[in-house]
């Protein structure tokens, strides 16, 4: 098994879904809230997780269709996204904190190029680092009693254009911009969250919202603005185990520019994400999620996945 089967992924504080006709995607599970808010505690913390998304189901609007059922210049067949991301976070103990997320990516994509009545199969398989995110946070309020402490805050930062957007296959054909490991743009990220622990019942809940908007375009491409909202609960059971459940909503606008596919990008999605966690000790835990789509409505024709899988490890460094 080649070790490069990895793909660009989400930052822990900022889950995102990149949807396009070719099916480049990121899981929307919010991994920041799998424990008692480790990435918001004072001191350094980390999260490393892997996800697998096999997008082999074309959709037109809200309907499943067969490959080529809706005529296009390119008939998208499948995209396999394998995602790994390493996240480092530091809380400074005065309400301020920072999170840096560095992804690595491998993606396999196949489509059929319809050219003057001829059907030509094309494919790409590449391993590339993706776009790095640097996100600050400030806790603006905290409350609750000792058994039910709560935290509220705002988040703000940038997605930086560190990933390449000129990747080509063996025939020197560049992949579509929405398939590339990087967008080439700098994106502004703004968000807010609220989290509460219920220590007496070994439980917790959170809500979080985020808006991401590209502040520039690059080589004829600008990704569509995106809004996401997450809500989730955690309930402990047994020694060290936790049951996790999230709802993840994403609304992405169409991409724009001469290198974009505005008619076949963007959409609305709602996912249900159940999971489990296990605390190895007081500072380290492992977790896993299965993400199931409840609502998928895409612009034009796009590849989607019937489910996604995510597993990771997180904890405090000291």
Rosetta blueprint (number, residue, H / E / L):
1 X L
2 X L
3 X L
4 X L
5 X L
6 X L
7 X L
8 X L
9 X L
10 X L
11 X L
12 X L
13 X L
14 X L
15 X L
16 X L
17 X L
18 X L
19 X L
20 X E
21 X L
22 X L
23 X L
24 X L
25 X L
26 X L
27 X L
28 X L
29 X L
30 X L
31 X H
32 X H
33 X H
34 X L
35 X L
36 X L
37 X L
38 X H
39 X H
40 X H
41 X L
42 X L
43 X E
44 X E
45 X E
46 X E
47 X E
48 X E
49 X E
50 X E
51 X E
52 X E
53 X E
54 X E
55 X E
56 X L
57 X E
58 X E
59 X E
60 X E
61 X L
62 X L
63 X E
64 X E
65 X L
66 X L
67 X L
68 X L
69 X L
70 X L
71 X L
72 X L
73 X L
74 X E
75 X E
76 X E
77 X E
78 X E
79 X E
80 X E
81 X E
82 X E
83 X E
84 X E
85 X E
86 X E
87 X E
88 X E
89 X E
90 X E
91 X E
92 X L
93 X L
94 X L
95 X L
96 X E
97 X E
98 X E
99 X E
100 X E
101 X E
102 X E
103 X E
104 X E
105 X E
106 X E
107 X E
108 X E
109 X E
110 X E
111 X E
112 X E
113 X E
114 X E
115 X E
116 X L
117 X L
118 X E
119 X E
120 X E
121 X E
122 X E
123 X E
124 X E
125 X E
126 X E
127 X E
128 X E
129 X E
130 X L
131 X L
132 X L
133 X E
134 X E
135 X E
136 X E
137 X E
138 X E
139 X E
140 X E
141 X E
142 X E
143 X E
144 X L
145 X L
146 X L
147 X L
148 X L
149 X L
150 X E
151 X E
152 X E
153 X E
154 X E
155 X E
156 X E
157 X E
158 X E
159 X E
160 X L
161 X L
162 X L
163 X L
164 X L
165 X L
166 X L
167 X L
168 X E
169 X L
170 X L
171 X L
172 X L
173 X L
174 X E
175 X L
176 X L
177 X H
178 X H
179 X H
180 X L
181 X L
182 X L
183 X L
184 X L
185 X L
186 X L
187 X E
188 X E
189 X E
190 X E
191 X E
192 X E
193 X E
194 X E
195 X E
196 X E
197 X E
198 X E
199 X H
200 X H
201 X H
202 X L
203 X E
204 X E
205 X E
206 X E
207 X E
208 X E
209 X E
210 X E
211 X E
212 X E
213 X E
214 X E
215 X L
216 X L
217 X L
218 X E
219 X L
220 X L
221 X E
222 X E
223 X L
224 X L
225 X L
226 X E
227 X E
228 X E
229 X E
230 X E
231 X E
232 X E
233 X E
234 X E
235 X E
236 X E
237 X E
238 X L
239 X L
240 X L
241 X E
242 X E
243 X E
244 X E
245 X E
246 X E
247 X E
248 X E
249 X E
250 X E
251 X E
252 X E
253 X L
254 X L
255 X L
256 X E
257 X L
258 X L
259 X L
260 X L
261 X L
262 X H
263 X H
264 X H
265 X E
266 X L
267 X E
268 X E
269 X E
270 X E
271 X E
272 X E
273 X E
274 X E
275 X E
276 X E
277 X E
278 X E
279 X E
280 X L
281 X L
282 X L
283 X L
284 X E
285 X E
286 X E
287 X E
288 X E
289 X E
290 X E
291 X E
292 X E
293 X E
294 X E
295 X E
296 X E
297 X E
298 X E
299 X L
300 X L
301 X E
302 X E
303 X E
304 X E
305 X L
306 X L
307 X E
308 X E
309 X E
310 X E
311 X E
312 X E
313 X E
314 X E
315 X E
316 X E
317 X L
318 X L
